[in-house]
Each structure stands twice: as C-alpha cells, then as structure tokens.
C-alpha cells in the first residue's frame, strides 16, 4: 500500500498514534481492487486545493494508484485560486486542505455552499487537523467527507468509492 507518510516530517508522523492507526484500519471496509473501482465510476474531473505543491503532486499520484479513473486534474494553492479556477473548470469533486494562506479550506467550503451554481459540488476535506470538532465543523459546513493526513491509497479508494455510489 503506497502512502505519502514518507514525505512527512518525523514530528508530523509521530503525531498520529499507533492506537489511532489501528482504529482507522479496523474501521476500513473491505478493500476492492483498483479494477473494481474503475468499473464503478466514470472519469472524474478533480480540483485539488492545497498550499503544498509537493502534496498536490503526491495526491495526484495516490489518486491514480488507487484506481480512480481520472479525467482532468486541476490544482490551486489556496481557496481564492480555487474559486478563480472554478470559473473555467467544472470538477466532479474538490479535495481541499483546511489550513492555507489567503483563504482556508473552511472559508472555501462556505463560499461554495453559498453559491447557487456550486453548492452541490462534492468537497472532501483533507487535513492533519482531524480532531472530532474539526471534522464535524467541515461536515456541518457541507463537506461530503474527510480524509486525515497521512492518507493511503485505501483511504482515497474508499472515499471515491462512496462518491461513485451517490
């Protein structure tokens, strides 16, 4: 299972306890093969919003390795740039970090859900900030799901599989 954990600093990686990892693993549904996932969905146009260019590239690779059938992927370094991108690009889903300069992911989520044309666009939040309060805040603001960093191909496969079922 490929993961971007190696890209994390030791301090960030240490912040995720062994207990947390075990509980996440125990809650995961049975993994499906990449071939099964690909047949379940159409080409997905994806907007990735994260202030780290390295993480945007890693996320692209993990999405493809997870078996998601990708149409186009666009990137934005913050919420303001994401809104500008959405003037031209019509994604099927947005993956957004929470902590970013200029406009954070939660403010982006508020703007999207307040827009008549963008309010139904699925948004998956991706963040190291995975406290129950932060996850609930994201969901209450309209996020359809939440992925905790560090993430794996299985995490991505699971969330995109849930999108395909909607």
VOFI-322669 format. One line per field, with one value per residue: residue in one letter; y, z, x of N, C-alpha, C, O, CB in turn. Coordinates in Angstrom, 1 decimal, padded with zeros to 4 digits. Glycine has a CB too. Example, Ala and Ser with C-alpha at 12.3 -4.5 7.8 and 13.67 -1.06 7.14 Angstrom:
2
residuo: c(a/s)
n_y: c(-005.7/-002.2)
n_z: c(007.8/007.1)
n_x: c(013.2/012.8)
ca_y: c(-004.5/-001.1)
ca_z: c(007.8/007.1)
ca_x: c(012.3/013.7)
c_y: c(-003.3/000.0)
c_z: c(007.8/007.9)
c_x: c(013.2/012.9)
o_y: c(-003.3/001.1)
o_z: c(008.5/008.0)
o_x: c(014.2/013.4)
cb_y: c(-004.5/-000.6)
cb_z: c(009.0/005.7)
cb_x: c(011.3/014.1)
//
This chain:
166
residuo: c(x/x/x/x/x/x/x/x/x/x/x/x/x/x/x/x/x/x/x/x/x/x/x/x/x/x/x/x/x/x/x/x/x/x/x/x/x/x/x/x/x/x/x/x/x/x/x/x/x/x/x/x/x/x/x/x/x/x/x/x/x/x/x/x/x/x/x/x/x/x/x/x/x/x/x/x/x/x/x/x/x/x/x/x/x/x/x/x/x/x/x/x/x/x/x/x/x/x/x/x/x/x/x/x/x/x/x/x/x/x/x/x/x/x/x/x/x/x/x/x/x/x/x/x/x/x/x/x/x/x/x/x/x/x/x/x/x/x/x/x/x/x/x/x/x/x/x/x/x/x/x/x/x/x/x/x/x/x/x/x/x/x/x/x/x/x)
n_y: c(-001.2/002.0/005.1/008.5/008.9/008.9/011.3/013.0/015.0/013.8/014.7/015.3/012.8/011.4/012.4/011.0/008.5/005.1/003.7/005.2/004.7/001.9/001.8/003.2/001.4/-000.8/000.1/000.4/-000.5/-003.6/-003.8/-003.0/-004.1/-002.1/-002.4/-003.0/-000.7/001.2/000.3/001.0/003.8/006.8/008.9/011.1/014.5/016.5/018.8/019.9/021.3/022.8/024.2/023.2/022.3/020.0/018.1/018.3/017.1/014.5/013.7/013.5/011.4/009.3/009.2/008.3/005.8/004.5/003.6/005.3/006.5/009.0/012.0/015.1/016.8/019.6/022.1/024.2/026.6/027.8/028.8/031.1/031.0/028.6/029.3/031.0/029.2/027.6/029.2/028.5/025.8/022.8/020.7/017.3/016.7/018.2/018.2/019.4/021.0/022.1/024.2/026.9/029.7/033.0/032.2/029.9/026.3/025.9/028.3/028.4/026.3/027.4/029.4/028.0/026.5/028.5/029.4/029.4/028.0/026.3/024.9/022.2/020.7/018.1/018.1/017.0/017.1/017.3/016.8/017.4/018.2/016.6/016.5/015.6/017.8/019.5/017.9/017.5/020.2/020.7/018.9/019.9/022.3/021.5/019.7/016.6/014.5/013.4/013.2/012.1/013.3/011.5/010.0/007.1/004.9/003.2/004.8/006.9/005.4/004.3/006.7/007.8/005.7/005.8/008.2/007.4/005.9/007.6)
n_z: c(000.0/-001.1/000.2/001.4/003.7/004.0/003.2/005.2/008.0/010.7/013.1/012.4/011.6/014.0/015.4/014.9/016.6/017.4/018.2/017.1/014.4/014.3/015.0/012.8/010.8/011.5/011.1/008.4/005.4/003.5/001.2/-002.2/-005.4/-007.6/-010.3/-009.9/-008.7/-010.8/-012.7/-011.5/-011.7/-013.6/-015.6/-013.5/-013.0/-011.2/-008.7/-006.9/-003.9/-002.1/-000.2/-000.4/-003.0/-003.3/-001.9/-003.4/-005.8/-004.9/-004.0/-006.4/-007.6/-005.8/-006.1/-008.7/-008.5/-006.7/-008.3/-009.3/-011.9/-013.8/-015.3/-015.9/-013.9/-011.9/-010.2/-007.2/-005.1/-002.9/-001.3/-002.7/-005.2/-006.0/-006.3/-008.5/-010.4/-010.7/-012.2/-014.8/-014.9/-014.4/-012.0/-010.9/-008.3/-005.4/-003.7/-000.7/001.4/004.8/006.3/004.8/003.2/002.5/001.7/003.6/003.7/005.0/004.7/001.9/001.5/002.7/000.9/-001.5/-000.8/-000.4/-003.0/-005.7/-008.1/-007.4/-005.1/-004.9/-005.4/-004.7/-001.9/-000.5/002.4/003.3/005.7/008.3/010.6/012.4/014.5/016.3/016.5/014.4/012.2/012.4/012.1/009.4/008.1/008.9/007.5/005.0/003.7/002.1/002.9/004.8/004.9/006.6/007.0/007.5/004.4/002.6/-000.3/000.0/001.6/-000.1/-002.2/-000.8/-000.2/-002.8/-003.8/-002.3/-003.3/-005.9/-005.5/-004.9)
n_x: c(000.9/000.8/001.8/002.0/003.3/006.1/006.8/006.3/007.4/009.3/008.2/005.5/004.6/004.9/002.8/000.5/-000.9/-000.1/-002.4/-004.4/-003.9/-004.4/-007.1/-008.3/-007.6/-009.1/-011.7/-012.0/-013.6/-013.9/-011.3/-011.4/-010.3/-008.3/-009.2/-011.9/-012.9/-012.5/-014.3/-016.7/-017.1/-017.2/-015.0/-013.3/-013.3/-011.1/-010.5/-007.8/-006.9/-004.5/-001.9/000.6/002.7/004.1/002.5/000.2/001.0/001.7/-000.8/-002.2/-000.8/-001.4/-004.2/-004.4/-003.0/-004.7/-006.7/-008.7/-010.6/-009.4/-010.3/-009.6/-007.2/-007.0/-005.2/-005.0/-003.5/-004.7/-007.8/-008.8/-007.6/-008.7/-011.4/-011.1/-010.2/-012.5/-014.1/-013.6/-013.1/-014.8/-015.1/-015.8/-015.4/-014.0/-011.0/-009.8/-007.5/-007.4/-005.9/-004.6/-003.0/-004.3/-007.1/-008.7/-009.5/-012.0/-013.3/-013.4/-015.2/-017.5/-018.0/-018.5/-020.7/-022.5/-023.0/-025.1/-024.6/-022.5/-023.1/-023.8/-021.6/-019.4/-017.3/-014.3/-012.6/-009.2/-006.9/-004.4/-005.5/-007.5/-009.3/-012.2/-013.9/-013.1/-013.5/-016.3/-017.1/-016.3/-018.1/-020.6/-020.4/-020.8/-019.0/-018.6/-017.1/-014.2/-010.7/-008.0/-004.7/-001.7/-002.6/-003.7/-003.6/-005.8/-007.5/-008.2/-009.4/-011.6/-013.1/-013.6/-015.0/-017.3/-018.3/-018.9/-021.1/-023.1)
ca_y: c(000.0/003.2/006.2/009.6/009.1/009.1/012.8/013.8/015.1/012.9/015.3/015.1/011.4/011.0/012.9/010.0/007.4/003.7/003.4/005.9/003.9/000.6/002.1/003.5/000.2/-001.7/000.7/000.4/-001.5/-004.5/-003.1/-003.5/-003.9/-000.9/-002.7/-002.9/000.7/001.8/000.0/001.6/005.2/007.5/009.7/012.1/015.7/016.7/020.0/019.7/022.6/022.6/025.2/022.5/021.8/018.6/017.3/018.2/016.1/013.2/013.3/013.1/010.0/008.4/009.0/007.4/004.5/004.0/003.1/006.2/006.9/010.4/012.8/016.1/017.3/021.0/022.4/025.5/026.7/028.3/028.9/032.2/030.5/027.6/029.9/031.5/028.1/027.2/030.0/027.9/024.3/022.2/019.4/016.4/016.7/019.0/017.8/020.6/021.1/023.2/025.3/027.5/031.2/033.8/031.7/028.5/025.3/026.0/029.5/028.0/025.5/028.3/030.2/027.0/026.1/029.7/029.7/028.6/027.1/025.4/024.3/020.7/020.2/017.4/018.5/016.2/017.8/016.5/017.7/016.8/018.6/015.6/016.4/015.4/019.1/020.0/017.0/017.9/021.6/020.5/018.2/020.9/023.4/020.9/018.7/015.3/013.5/014.0/012.3/012.5/013.1/010.9/009.2/005.9/004.6/002.7/005.9/007.5/004.4/004.3/008.0/007.9/004.6/006.4/009.2/006.7/005.3/008.7)
ca_z: c(000.0/-001.2/001.1/001.4/005.0/004.0/002.9/006.4/008.9/011.8/014.1/011.9/011.6/015.4/016.0/014.7/017.5/016.9/018.5/016.0/013.1/014.4/015.0/011.4/010.0/011.9/010.6/006.9/004.7/002.7/000.1/-003.5/-006.3/-008.5/-011.4/-009.5/-008.5/-012.1/-013.4/-010.7/-011.9/-014.8/-015.5/-012.6/-013.0/-009.8/-008.3/-005.6/-003.3/-001.0/-000.4/-000.7/-004.3/-003.2/-001.5/-004.6/-006.7/-004.2/-004.0/-007.8/-007.8/-005.0/-006.7/-009.9/-008.0/-006.0/-009.3/-009.7/-013.4/-013.8/-016.5/-015.7/-012.5/-011.8/-008.8/-006.7/-003.9/-001.8/-001.7/-003.7/-006.5/-006.3/-006.8/-009.8/-011.3/-010.9/-013.3/-016.1/-014.8/-013.7/-011.5/-010.3/-006.8/-004.9/-002.5/-000.1/002.7/005.7/006.6/003.7/003.2/001.8/002.0/004.1/003.2/005.5/004.1/000.6/001.7/003.0/-000.3/-002.4/-000.4/-000.6/-004.4/-006.3/-009.1/-006.9/-003.8/-004.9/-005.8/-003.5/-001.4/000.5/003.1/003.6/006.7/009.5/011.7/012.3/015.8/016.1/016.3/013.1/011.2/012.4/011.5/008.0/007.6/009.1/006.5/003.7/003.1/002.0/003.6/005.4/004.9/007.5/006.6/006.2/003.8/001.8/-001.5/000.5/002.1/-001.4/-002.9/-000.1/-000.3/-004.1/-003.9/-001.7/-004.2/-007.0/-005.1/-004.7)
ca_x: c(000.0/001.6/001.4/002.9/003.9/007.5/007.0/006.0/008.5/009.1/007.3/004.2/004.3/004.7/001.5/-000.5/-000.5/-000.3/-003.8/-005.2/-003.8/-005.1/-008.6/-008.6/-007.5/-010.2/-013.0/-012.0/-014.3/-013.0/-010.7/-011.7/-009.2/-008.3/-010.0/-013.3/-013.2/-012.5/-015.6/-017.8/-017.3/-016.8/-013.8/-013.6/-012.5/-010.8/-009.7/-007.0/-006.6/-003.6/-000.8/001.9/002.8/004.5/001.4/-000.8/001.5/001.6/-002.2/-002.5/-000.2/-002.1/-005.5/-004.3/-002.6/-005.9/-007.6/-009.7/-010.5/-009.3/-010.4/-008.7/-007.0/-006.5/-004.6/-005.0/-002.7/-005.5/-009.2/-009.1/-007.2/-009.7/-012.6/-010.8/-010.1/-013.8/-014.8/-013.3/-013.0/-016.0/-014.8/-016.8/-015.2/-012.9/-010.2/-009.2/-006.8/-008.1/-005.0/-003.9/-003.0/-005.3/-008.5/-008.5/-010.5/-013.4/-013.9/-013.7/-016.4/-018.6/-018.3/-019.0/-022.1/-023.3/-023.1/-026.2/-024.1/-021.5/-023.5/-023.9/-020.3/-018.9/-016.0/-013.7/-011.6/-008.0/-006.1/-003.8/-006.4/-008.6/-010.0/-013.6/-014.6/-012.7/-014.2/-017.7/-017.2/-016.3/-019.3/-021.7/-020.3/-021.1/-018.1/-019.2/-016.3/-013.0/-009.6/-006.9/-003.3/-001.3/-003.6/-003.2/-004.5/-007.1/-008.3/-008.7/-010.3/-012.8/-013.8/-014.1/-016.0/-018.5/-018.8/-019.5/-022.4/-024.1)
c_y: c(001.2/004.3/007.3/009.9/009.4/010.6/013.6/014.0/014.2/013.4/015.1/013.7/010.9/011.4/012.0/008.8/006.1/003.3/004.0/005.1/002.6/000.8/002.4/002.3/-000.7/-001.2/000.7/-000.8/-002.4/-003.7/-003.8/-003.3/-002.6/-001.2/-002.5/-001.5/001.5/001.5/000.6/003.1/005.7/008.3/010.9/013.3/016.2/018.1/019.8/021.0/022.4/023.6/024.5/021.9/020.3/017.7/017.2/017.1/014.7/012.8/012.9/011.7/009.0/008.1/008.1/005.9/003.8/003.4/004.0/006.6/008.4/011.0/013.9/016.4/018.7/021.2/023.9/025.5/027.3/028.4/030.0/031.7/029.4/028.2/030.5/030.4/027.6/028.0/029.3/026.4/023.8/020.8/018.6/016.4/017.6/018.4/019.0/020.4/022.1/024.4/025.7/029.0/031.8/033.4/030.2/027.6/025.5/027.3/029.2/027.2/026.3/029.0/029.2/026.7/027.3/030.1/028.8/027.6/026.1/024.6/022.8/020.0/019.4/017.9/017.6/016.9/016.9/017.4/016.8/017.2/017.7/015.4/016.2/016.7/019.6/019.2/017.4/019.3/021.5/019.9/019.2/022.0/022.8/020.0/017.3/014.2/014.2/012.9/012.9/012.2/012.4/010.0/008.1/005.8/004.0/003.8/006.6/006.6/004.4/005.5/008.1/006.8/005.1/007.4/008.5/006.2/006.3/009.0)
c_z: c(000.0/-000.3/001.0/002.7/005.0/003.7/004.1/007.2/010.0/012.9/013.7/012.0/013.0/016.0/015.8/015.5/016.8/017.1/017.5/014.7/013.2/014.4/013.6/010.6/010.3/011.3/009.1/006.4/003.9/001.5/-001.2/-004.4/-007.1/-009.7/-011.1/-009.3/-009.9/-012.8/-012.7/-011.0/-013.2/-014.6/-014.6/-012.9/-011.6/-009.7/-006.9/-005.1/-002.0/-001.3/-000.6/-002.1/-004.2/-002.9/-002.6/-005.5/-006.2/-004.3/-005.4/-008.0/-007.0/-005.6/-007.8/-009.4/-007.3/-007.0/-009.7/-011.2/-013.5/-015.2/-016.4/-014.2/-012.6/-010.4/-008.5/-005.3/-002.7/-002.3/-002.7/-005.1/-007.0/-006.9/-008.2/-010.8/-011.6/-011.9/-014.6/-016.1/-013.9/-013.2/-011.0/-008.7/-006.6/-003.7/-001.9/001.2/003.5/005.8/005.3/003.8/002.4/002.0/002.4/003.5/003.7/004.9/002.6/000.6/001.9/001.7/-001.4/-002.1/-000.4/-002.0/-005.0/-007.3/-008.6/-005.6/-003.7/-005.3/-004.6/-003.2/-000.3/001.1/003.5/004.5/007.8/010.7/011.7/013.7/015.4/015.8/014.9/012.0/011.2/011.8/010.0/007.4/007.8/008.0/005.1/003.1/003.1/002.7/004.1/005.3/005.7/006.9/007.7/005.7/003.0/000.6/-001.0/001.0/000.9/-002.1/-002.2/-000.3/-001.8/-004.4/-003.4/-002.6/-005.4/-006.7/-004.9/-005.9)
c_x: c(000.9/001.0/002.4/003.4/005.3/007.8/006.8/007.3/008.2/008.2/005.8/003.7/004.1/003.4/000.4/-000.1/-000.8/-001.8/-004.7/-005.1/-004.5/-006.6/-009.1/-008.6/-008.7/-011.6/-013.1/-012.8/-013.4/-012.6/-011.1/-010.5/-009.4/-009.2/-011.5/-013.7/-013.4/-013.8/-016.8/-018.0/-016.8/-015.5/-014.2/-012.7/-012.4/-010.1/-009.1/-006.6/-005.8/-002.4/000.5/001.8/003.2/003.3/000.3/-000.3/001.4/000.1/-002.7/-002.0/-001.0/-003.5/-005.4/-003.9/-003.8/-006.9/-008.7/-009.5/-010.5/-009.5/-009.3/-008.5/-006.4/-006.1/-004.8/-004.3/-003.5/-006.9/-009.5/-008.7/-008.2/-010.9/-012.3/-010.8/-011.6/-014.6/-014.6/-013.5/-014.2/-015.7/-016.0/-016.6/-014.0/-012.3/-009.5/-008.6/-007.6/-007.2/-004.3/-003.9/-004.1/-006.8/-008.3/-009.6/-011.9/-014.1/-014.3/-015.0/-017.6/-019.0/-019.0/-020.5/-023.1/-023.6/-024.2/-025.7/-023.1/-021.9/-023.6/-022.7/-019.7/-017.5/-015.5/-012.6/-010.4/-007.1/-005.5/-004.7/-007.6/-009.2/-011.5/-014.3/-014.3/-013.5/-015.7/-018.0/-017.2/-017.6/-020.5/-021.6/-020.6/-020.2/-018.8/-018.4/-015.0/-011.9/-008.5/-005.6/-002.6/-002.4/-002.9/-004.1/-005.8/-008.0/-009.0/-009.7/-011.6/-013.7/-014.4/-015.1/-017.3/-019.1/-019.5/-020.9/-023.5/-024.8)
o_y: c(001.5/004.4/007.1/011.0/010.1/011.1/014.8/013.1/013.7/012.6/014.8/013.4/010.0/010.8/012.1/008.1/006.0/002.6/003.3/004.9/002.2/000.0/002.0/002.1/-001.3/-002.0/000.9/-001.9/-002.0/-003.2/-005.0/-002.4/-002.1/-000.3/-002.0/-001.1/002.2/002.4/000.7/003.6/005.0/008.3/011.5/013.2/016.3/018.4/019.4/021.8/021.9/023.7/025.2/021.0/019.5/016.6/016.2/016.4/013.7/011.6/011.9/010.9/007.9/007.0/007.1/005.0/002.5/002.8/003.6/006.9/009.0/010.5/013.7/016.3/018.9/020.5/024.8/024.6/027.2/028.2/029.8/031.9/029.2/027.7/030.4/030.5/027.1/027.6/029.5/025.7/024.4/019.8/019.1/016.1/017.8/017.9/019.6/019.8/022.9/025.5/025.0/029.6/031.0/034.2/029.4/028.1/025.2/027.2/029.7/027.4/026.1/029.1/029.6/026.7/027.1/031.0/027.6/026.5/025.0/023.8/022.2/018.8/020.1/018.1/017.3/017.4/015.7/018.4/015.7/016.5/018.0/014.3/016.7/016.8/020.2/019.7/017.6/019.5/022.1/020.4/019.3/022.5/023.6/019.5/017.0/013.1/015.4/011.7/014.0/011.2/012.8/009.3/008.1/006.4/004.3/003.7/006.9/007.1/004.3/005.4/008.6/007.1/004.8/007.5/009.0/006.0/006.0/009.9)
o_z: c(001.0/-000.2/000.5/003.0/005.9/004.1/004.1/007.1/010.2/013.5/014.5/012.4/013.3/016.9/016.4/015.2/015.9/016.3/017.0/014.1/012.2/013.7/013.1/009.8/009.3/011.1/008.6/006.9/003.7/000.8/-001.3/-004.1/-007.2/-010.1/-011.9/-009.7/-010.0/-013.4/-013.3/-010.6/-013.9/-013.5/-014.8/-013.0/-010.9/-010.4/-006.0/-005.8/-001.0/-002.4/-001.0/-002.4/-005.0/-003.4/-002.8/-006.1/-006.9/-004.5/-005.5/-008.6/-007.6/-005.6/-008.0/-010.0/-007.2/-006.6/-010.4/-011.6/-013.2/-016.2/-016.9/-013.4/-013.3/-009.4/-009.4/-004.6/-001.5/-003.4/-003.6/-006.0/-008.2/-007.9/-009.1/-011.9/-012.8/-012.3/-015.5/-017.0/-012.9/-013.9/-010.8/-008.0/-007.4/-002.8/-002.6/002.1/002.9/005.5/004.9/004.5/001.6/002.5/001.6/002.9/003.0/004.7/002.1/-000.2/001.3/001.3/-002.1/-002.9/-000.5/-002.3/-004.8/-007.4/-009.2/-005.1/-002.7/-005.4/-003.5/-004.0/000.7/000.4/003.8/004.1/008.1/011.8/011.0/014.0/014.4/014.9/014.3/011.0/010.1/011.2/009.3/006.4/006.9/007.6/004.2/002.0/004.0/003.0/003.8/005.7/005.6/006.4/008.9/006.5/002.6/000.4/-001.7/000.7/000.9/-002.5/-002.8/-000.5/-001.9/-005.2/-004.0/-002.7/-005.8/-007.6/-004.9/-006.0)
o_x: c(001.6/-000.2/003.5/004.0/005.8/008.9/007.2/008.2/007.1/007.4/005.0/002.6/003.2/003.0/-000.7/000.8/-001.6/-002.4/-005.6/-006.2/-005.2/-007.3/-010.1/-009.5/-009.3/-012.4/-014.1/-012.7/-012.2/-013.4/-011.1/-009.7/-010.5/-010.0/-012.3/-014.8/-014.3/-014.4/-017.9/-019.0/-016.0/-015.0/-015.2/-011.4/-013.4/-009.2/-009.8/-005.9/-006.2/-002.0/001.5/001.1/002.7/003.2/-000.4/-001.1/001.1/-000.1/-003.4/-002.8/-001.4/-004.0/-006.2/-004.5/-003.8/-007.9/-009.6/-008.4/-011.6/-008.9/-008.2/-009.4/-005.4/-006.5/-004.8/-004.4/-003.0/-007.2/-010.4/-009.5/-008.4/-011.5/-013.2/-011.3/-011.8/-015.7/-015.5/-013.9/-014.5/-015.9/-017.1/-017.6/-013.1/-013.0/-008.7/-009.2/-008.4/-007.6/-003.4/-004.8/-004.8/-007.6/-007.9/-010.6/-012.8/-015.3/-015.3/-015.9/-018.6/-020.2/-019.9/-021.3/-024.3/-024.4/-024.2/-026.2/-022.9/-021.2/-023.4/-022.6/-019.5/-016.7/-016.2/-011.6/-010.7/-006.7/-005.9/-004.6/-008.6/-009.7/-011.9/-015.2/-015.2/-013.9/-016.3/-019.0/-018.1/-018.1/-021.3/-022.7/-020.7/-020.4/-019.6/-018.9/-014.7/-012.2/-008.1/-005.3/-002.9/-003.0/-001.7/-005.1/-006.8/-009.2/-010.2/-010.8/-012.7/-014.9/-015.5/-016.0/-018.4/-020.4/-020.6/-021.7/-024.7/-025.7)
cb_y: c(000.0/003.6/005.7/010.9/007.8/008.3/013.2/013.1/016.6/012.6/016.8/015.7/010.6/011.5/014.3/009.7/007.5/002.7/003.9/007.3/003.7/-000.1/003.2/004.6/-000.5/-001.8/002.1/000.4/-001.0/-005.7/-003.0/-002.9/-005.1/-000.5/-004.0/-003.7/001.4/001.4/-001.5/001.4/005.9/008.4/010.2/011.6/016.8/015.6/021.3/018.7/023.4/021.1/026.0/021.4/022.6/018.4/017.9/019.6/016.4/013.3/014.5/014.1/010.0/008.9/010.4/007.9/004.6/005.0/001.8/007.5/006.2/010.8/013.5/017.4/016.3/022.0/022.0/026.1/027.5/029.6/029.2/033.4/029.9/026.7/031.1/032.2/026.9/027.1/031.4/028.2/023.9/022.2/019.5/015.0/015.3/020.5/016.6/021.7/021.5/022.6/024.9/027.1/031.7/033.7/031.9/028.4/024.0/026.2/030.7/027.1/024.5/029.3/030.8/025.8/025.5/030.9/029.5/029.6/027.9/026.1/024.9/020.3/021.3/015.9/020.0/014.8/018.5/016.1/018.7/017.3/020.1/014.3/017.6/014.7/020.1/019.9/015.5/017.9/022.5/019.6/016.9/021.5/024.0/022.0/018.6/014.9/012.3/014.4/012.0/011.8/014.4/010.2/010.0/004.6/003.6/001.7/006.9/007.9/003.0/004.1/009.2/007.8/003.3/007.0/010.1/005.6/004.5/009.9)
cb_z: c(001.2/-002.7/002.5/000.8/005.8/002.9/001.8/007.2/009.4/012.5/014.3/010.5/010.9/016.2/015.3/013.2/018.8/017.6/019.9/015.9/012.8/015.7/016.0/010.9/010.3/013.4/011.1/006.4/003.8/002.4/000.2/-004.2/-007.2/-008.9/-011.9/-008.2/-007.7/-012.9/-013.5/-009.3/-010.8/-015.4/-016.9/-011.1/-014.0/-009.2/-008.2/-005.9/-002.9/-000.9/000.8/000.4/-005.2/-002.1/-000.3/-005.3/-007.1/-002.7/-003.5/-008.8/-007.4/-003.5/-007.1/-010.8/-007.0/-005.1/-008.9/-008.8/-014.2/-013.3/-016.6/-016.4/-011.8/-012.2/-008.7/-006.6/-004.1/-001.2/-000.5/-003.3/-006.5/-005.1/-005.9/-009.8/-010.6/-009.6/-013.3/-016.6/-014.1/-014.7/-010.3/-010.8/-006.3/-004.5/-002.8/-000.1/002.6/007.0/007.7/002.3/002.8/000.3/000.8/005.6/003.4/007.1/004.1/000.0/002.8/004.0/-000.9/-002.4/001.0/000.1/-005.1/-007.0/-010.2/-006.6/-003.3/-005.9/-006.3/-003.8/-000.8/-000.1/004.5/002.3/007.3/009.7/011.5/011.9/016.7/017.4/017.3/012.9/011.6/013.9/012.0/007.6/008.5/010.5/006.5/002.8/004.0/000.5/002.7/006.9/003.4/008.9/006.2/006.4/002.9/002.7/-002.4/001.7/002.9/-002.3/-002.9/001.4/000.0/-005.1/-003.2/-000.3/-004.7/-007.5/-003.7/-004.1)
cb_x: c(-001.0/001.8/001.2/002.2/003.6/008.1/006.1/004.9/008.6/010.5/007.6/004.0/005.4/005.9/001.2/-000.7/-001.3/000.6/-004.1/-004.8/-002.3/-004.7/-009.0/-007.7/-006.2/-010.3/-013.1/-010.6/-015.5/-013.8/-009.2/-013.0/-009.0/-006.9/-009.7/-013.5/-012.1/-011.3/-015.7/-017.5/-016.6/-017.9/-013.3/-013.3/-013.2/-010.0/-010.7/-005.8/-007.9/-003.0/-000.7/002.1/003.8/005.6/000.7/-000.9/003.0/002.0/-003.1/-001.8/001.2/-002.2/-006.0/-003.2/-001.5/-006.6/-008.2/-009.6/-011.6/-007.9/-011.8/-009.1/-006.0/-007.6/-003.2/-006.5/-001.5/-004.9/-010.0/-008.2/-005.8/-010.0/-013.0/-009.4/-009.4/-014.6/-014.2/-012.0/-011.7/-017.2/-013.8/-016.7/-014.9/-013.3/-009.2/-010.3/-005.3/-008.4/-004.1/-004.6/-001.6/-005.0/-009.5/-008.5/-010.0/-013.3/-012.9/-012.6/-016.2/-018.3/-017.0/-018.2/-022.1/-022.7/-021.8/-027.2/-023.4/-020.3/-024.8/-025.0/-019.3/-018.9/-016.1/-013.2/-012.1/-007.3/-007.0/-002.4/-006.8/-008.0/-009.7/-014.3/-014.0/-011.2/-014.1/-018.2/-016.1/-015.1/-019.6/-021.6/-018.9/-021.4/-016.8/-019.4/-016.0/-013.2/-009.1/-007.1/-002.6/000.0/-004.5/-003.2/-003.7/-006.8/-007.5/-007.5/-009.6/-012.5/-013.0/-012.9/-015.5/-018.2/-017.7/-018.5/-022.3/-023.5)
//
